[in-house]
Amino acid sequence: MTALLVATLMANRPSEATEPLSRPPGEADFLELRLDALQTPDPATVSKLLRLPRSIPVIATCRAESQGGRFSGSNAKRLDLLRTAAEEGADFLDLEDGELDDLPDAVPGERIASTHLSRFVPRLSALAQRIAQRGAQFGKLAVPASDPSQLMRLLHLQEEMGSQFAVVPTGPLALAGRVMGLQRGAALCYGAVHTENPGHPDQPSFAQLQEIYHPHLVRPSTRFYAVIGKPIGHSHSPAFHNAVFRATGTDARFVPLEVTGVAAVLTEADDLHLDGIAVTHPLKEEAVEIAASALPDSEATGAANTLVRTDLGWQARNTDWKAGCDLLPRLLRNWRRKHEGRIPRVLLMGSGGAARALAVSLFNEEIEMAIWSRTASHAQALADFLSPPLSPTVVTDLESYPADLVINATPIGMPGVDPHPENISAQIFNDGGLSVDLAYGSADSPFQKAAKEAGAHLTTGVDFFLLQAKRQAEVFLQQSLPPEVLKQGADAVRQKEAS
């Protein structure tokens, strides 16, 4: 059975539901009307809401504050709203497991028996079985998953419970868990109609589910790839790789896993059905250390942004380095044509895995290099790693080393990251300078503002991402990809960036 897709609407007033009811989002099978979001949650308002013209079946839900919802009235008043919704034609009523008996069978509408937990607990199977035995059309158990082990246990539970039940992961792994749960037979998959007003803080948007993950097409045979790191919500990897998978007819999905370590992911990789992993900040150095083997690009850089399955275990690769080799020598060749006889000065901001990869891609270039990091000892460690053939100096004040090529390999500019301006100004660029920004997601980041003010040629984080993602996709799929396929990946990224 294919999962039913539920679009959750948190409407403050009935007028806000007119459009979603008459023209529901995309491939939604149900519209969930959250009565607890109503500004005036009374029977008259609920009747007005349910009497609006609609072209989609509706689920009426009214969750109390104690259940993670917004309704602050008495339990009797809340159940009265659900009874009103049923009498006005709601197709389903979503009730907490312990409340099913509080609405008699004479009240119309199918039932969804739900339980929402605020933390992961043992013995989930017994709880799920109890919910399933309540006789509702569907059972639903929402549980936080904060690490790969917990996610794996929830996915196994979904397999155990079958296609009339939905295990709904919440917490930092909510999005990945919901997509992966489809492959295990989840009955229902929820997404928010409005991103800014979800039914739960961890609920993904319905548009995101539909446009990036195509949930209706996930099958039992679907395999998975993941991007891991923290933070991870800004990552363009799912948009790019899922578009490439669709264009090549690959039965796979690419999901984000927000984690603090590589080992926990690899431990559960078999049970999570993972075939490949993209690694981002701050896990790239750990990735190469923990992999069973590493190609020369990862060995040379001491970092990996790609892990692939082999018969001998996980293999580390570095497509950041390959993208750097594609980009930086070309930029410097163009710069040298305009500055004959000069040796370019390069300022590398950052000391992590991406900084290592880009520095190594410059090994064959005649340059002068300085490294800046918020932690000077990390900058010095990278300088020592690069010597020889490079002999970088370490600077603690960015403006003390105006450069011809400035590379931002720090998280500065990523959404959810403190920008740490740290004297990032136009003064760090020489006239006619070049800038390469690895961060993306914020067009007005301090680094990009400084580059534009200085008139420096800017390679954005999206530009660089597309270079390395092309290489990474070819590694994952073990084939060269034609331009038309790569364009679909790039278009998906630019659409996500624009939204």
N, C-alpha and C positions, 0 to 999 in steps of 0.2 A: 504494500500500500504506500502511495506517495504521500508525504507529509502535507497537511493542510497549513497554508500560510495565513497568519493572523496579523492584521495591521491594527495596532493599538492607538486609539484616539483619546487624548486627554483634553476634551473640550470644556471650556469654562462656561459656555452658554450654548443652547441649541443651535443658534445661527452659525456657530463655528463648525458644526457637523454637517451642514447642508451639502457642501461640496464633496467631502469624503464619502458620504452616504450615496449620493447620486452618481459620483464618478470616483469609485474607490481606486486606491493606488495599485497600478500594475497588475500583477498576477495574484492579488490577495484573494483568498477563499472566504475569509470572514473579516468583518470589522468589529473589533472589540471596543465597546463604548464603556469607558470608565466613569461610572456615575459619581464616584467619589471625587472626581475633578471638577464637578459642577460648582459654580459660584453659589448657586442657590439649590442645594440638593434636597428638593421636596418632591412629592408625588406629581404635582402639577407640572413642574419643569421636566421631570422624567417622561410624563405623558407627551408633552410637547416635543421632546427629543425623539421619542419612538414613533411619533406620527409623521415625521418628515419622510418624504419620498426616498426610497432606497432601492438600489439595484444589487445588493449584496446581503447575504445573511449576517445577522449581528449576534454578538456575544455580549450580554450585559454583566458587568462586574462592578462591585462596590466594595472596595477593600478598606478596612478600618486602619487607623493609624498603627494599631498594634500588629497589623498584618503587613506593614510596609506601605499602606495606602494613605489617603488624605481625609477620610471621613472621620469626623470627631464626635458625631452624635451617638446615640445609644444603639445597641445591637438590634433592638426591636425596630427602630426607625430605619436602620440600614436594610434589614430584611424586608421592610415594607416597600422600600424603593425597588428592590429586586422583584417583589411580587407585582408591583405596578408595571415594571418593564416587561415581565412575562405576559401580563394581561393585555399589554399593548402590542404584543407580537414578537418579542425578542425570541430568537431561535434557540439560543443557549443561555443558561445562567451558570456563571462560574462561582462556585461556593467553596469555602474552606471545608475541608474534610469533615470536621466536627459539626458543621451546620446543615448538612444535607437533610437531616430529620426535622429541622426547624421550619422548612417549607414543605407542606404536604404534597403528595403526589398529584393532587387535584390542581395545583398551580401549574400552568402549561409551561412548555419549553423543555428541551433536553438539558441534562446536567453535565457539568465538568466538575469533578471532585479535585480540589487543589490543596496542597500544603506548601507553604513558603517558609523556608528555614533561613535564619540569619547567620548560621555558621555550619560548617561541615561537621557531620556527626557520624559515628559508627552505626552499624546495623540499619543502613538505609534500605536494604532489601525487604526487611520485615515491614518497615513503614510503607514502602511502595506497594507491597502486597495488600496491606490493609486498605489503602486508598483504592486499589483496583477492585477489591471485593465489595465496594460500596454500591455497585450496580449502576454507576453513572456511565454515560456514553463514552467519556474519556476521563482518564486520570492524569493528574499533573503534579509533579514534585519539583519545586525550584530550590536549588541548593548552590551555595557559593563554592567555586573551585578556585583556589589560590595557587596551586602548583600542579605540575603534570601528573603526579601520582593521584591527586584527588580527581582531576579531569578523567584520567584513565578509569577510575572506579565508577564514575558517573556514566561513562560510555558503556562499560560492561553492564551496568544496571539497566541502561536503556535496551541493550540486546536482550537481557533477561525478561524485561517487562513486555516487549512486543509492540505491535503497531496501534494499539488502542491506548497507549500511554505515552506521555511526554516527560522525560527528564530534562528540565530546563536549567542549564548551568548559569549562574550569576557570578559576580565578582570579576577579577581581572582577566579571566579566561572565558568570559561569557560568549563573546562573538565566535571564537574558535570552537567552543563547545557546542554551540547551537548548529553550526555548519557541520561539524563532525557527527553530531547526533543524528542528522538526517540519514547518514550512511548506515546507522545502527537501527533505523526503523522508527524514529520519533514520530508521534502522531501529529504534533502541532509545532510550529516554529513561529515565534513572535518577533515583530519589529515595530518600531515607533513610526507613526504617520509623520510626526514633526520631531526632528532631531533635537530641537531645543526643549521639548516637553515630553520626554519618554515616560512610559509607565513604571519604569524602575531605573535608577541611575545607571545601571549597566546594560540597559536594553539597547541593542543596535538599531539604527534607523531601517525602516522597511526598504527605502530606496537603496541603501547600501547593500543590504542582503540581496536585493533583486539585481542590481546593476553589476555588482562585483562577483557575487557568489552563485547566482542562478540556482537557487535552492531546489526548484522543481526538477532539476536535471541531475541531482545527486542520487547515486544508485548504490546498492550494496557492493559493487565492484570498484567504486571510486577510491582512489588513493589520495594521500595528502602530502603536502609540502608546507613548511612553516618558516616564518621569519621570527627570530627570537632576540630579545634584548629588553631594555627598560630605559625610557618609555618606548612604546611601540605603536601607539594609536595613530601617529602621524605617518607611518611607513607607507610608501607607495608600492611596496613589493606585491601585496595581494592584488592590487588593481592591475599592475603590469603582467604578472605571471598568469593570473586567471584569464586575462584577455588572450595571452599567447596560447594557453591550454585550449581555449575555445577555438582559436583560429587553426590550430593543428589537430583538432579532434582528440585531444588527450583527456582521458577520463580521470581527472585529478582536480583538486582544489588547493589553493594556497591560503593559509590562515595565519593570523598574528597570535603569537604566544608571548605574553609579557612575563618574563622570568628573570631571575637574578643569577642564574648559573646554567652552564651547558650540560653538566653531568646529569642533572635531574631529567632533562629532556631526552638524552640518549638512553637513559635507563628505561624509559617508558616508550621509546620510539617504536618498537615492534607492536605494542598494544595500541599505539596511536595511529598505526598504519602510515608512518612517515617514511618517505623515500628520499627526501632532500631537505636541507635546512639552510636558510640564509641567516647570517649572523650579523648583528649590528651592535652599536654601542651599548654597554661597555664590555662585551663578551668575546671580542675577536682574538685577543691573546690567549684566553682560556681555551678557545676552540682548537687552536693548533696544538696546544699542550695535551689535550685530552683525546685527540683523534688517534685512531690506530695507525694511520700513515699520513704523510703530507707530501704534496708535490713541491718541486723546487720553489715555486712562487711563494708558497706559505712558509717554507723553511727559510727562505731569504729574508722575508719580512718579519718573521716571528709572529704572524697574525693570519687569521683566516676569516673570510666573510662567507664561505661556502663549505658545506659539509655534504658529501654524497655517499650513498651506500655502495659498498663493494663486497665481494665475496670474503674479503679479509677484515671487514669492519668499516667504520666511518673514515673517509678520506678528506683531509683538509685541502682547500684550494683558496686562491685569492684573486678574485676578479676585480677588486679595487686596484691592485697592482697592474693588471692588464689594461684597465681603463686609464690609469695614470700613464702607462706607456703609449696608449693611443693619443692622449691629449697633451701632456706637458711638453714633450719634445717638439711637437708641432707648434704650440704656442711660442716656445722659445725661438724656434727657427724664424717665425714671422717677426718676432721682436728684434732679432739680430739683424735682419735686413734693414731695419730702420735705425739701428744703433751699432753700426759697424765698428769693430775694434774694442767694444766694451764687453766686459764680463757681467752677466746679469746677477743681480743680488736677489736672493730668494728668502722670504720670511715665511717660515712654516709655523702656523699657530696650532698647537696641539701636540700630544705625545702618545696617543693611543694607537690602536691597530690601524686605523685609516691613515693617520699621519705617517706611520712606519711604511705602509704600502706606497704612498705617494713619494716619500723620500727615496725609497729604493728604486722607484721608476726613473729617478734622476741620476742614478749611478754613472751613467755614461755621458753626462752633460758637464761642460766646464762652467761651473757656477760658484758663487760664494753664498753660503747658507747660514742663516741664524734660526734658532728654534725658541719659541716662546710657549710656556705653559703656565697655567695658574699655580702649579706646583713646580718650583724651579728644579727640584731634585728629579722630577719625572723628565723634564726637558734635558737635564744633564745625562740621565740614563739613556735617552734616545740618541743624544749626540755621541755618546760612547759606542752605542750599538752601530752607528753609521760610519764610524771612523776605523780604518779607511773603507772605501775610497773617498767619501766626503769628510770634510773636517769642519763640522758646524760649530758655531759659537752659540752660547746661550745668552739670551737677553731677558731682562725682567721688566723692561719698559718698552712697549711696542713702538713708541714714537722715536726711540733712540736708534732704530734701524729701518729707515725708509728704504723700501725695496722695489724692484722692478716686477717681481711676481710675488704676490701674497696669497697664501693658501690657508683658508680657514678649515681645519680638520678638527674643530671642537664642536660641541653641541650648541654653541651660541647660534641662535636663530631657529632652533627647533621648537615647535609648540610645546608648552608645558615645562620649558627649561628656563631658569632665571637667566636673562640675557647677559649679565656680567659685562657691561660695556668695556671696562678695563682699558680706557684710553684708546679705544678703536675709533680713529678719526681719519680724515683724509691725509693727515701727516704721515701715515705709515706707507703711503704710495709715492714713488717717484713719478715725475711727469711721464706720460705715455706708458703707464704701468698696466699690469695684468692682474686680475683677481680671479681666484677659483674658490667657490664656496661649496663645501660638501653638505652643509645643512640645508634643509628645505622645509617649507611649510609656513614661512613668514617672510613676505616680500619686503617688509620694512625693518628687517633685522639690523642691529648696529653695524655689522660688517657690510651688508649691501648698501646701507645708507652712506657709509664712508667711501665705498668704491665708486658709487655714482657721483658723490660730491667731488671726488678726485678726478673724475673722467676716466677711470680705469676700465679697460675691457673686462666685462664680467662673464664668467662661466658660472651659471647658477647651479644650485644643488640638484635641481631637476635634470639639467643638462648632463651633469656628471653621473647621476643615478642611472639615466638611460644608457649611458656608455657601459657601465658595469653590469646592469641588469641584462643587457643583450648577451654579454659573455656568460653571465650566470645561467640564463635560460638555455643557452646552447650546451652548457655543462649538464644541466638537469635532464634535458631531452636527448642528449648525445647526438645532436645533429646541427648542421648549419641552418640558420633561419633566414628565409627570404625577406626582402625589404617590406613586402606587404604585410607579413605577419608582425614584424617589429613595429610597423606603423600602428597596427591595432593596439599593441601594448602601449606605445607612446601616447596615442589618443586617449586611452583609458586613464593614464597618469595625468595628462593635462586636464582632462575633465574633472578628475578628483581634485586637482590643485585649484581649479577654478571654483569648485563648490565649497 
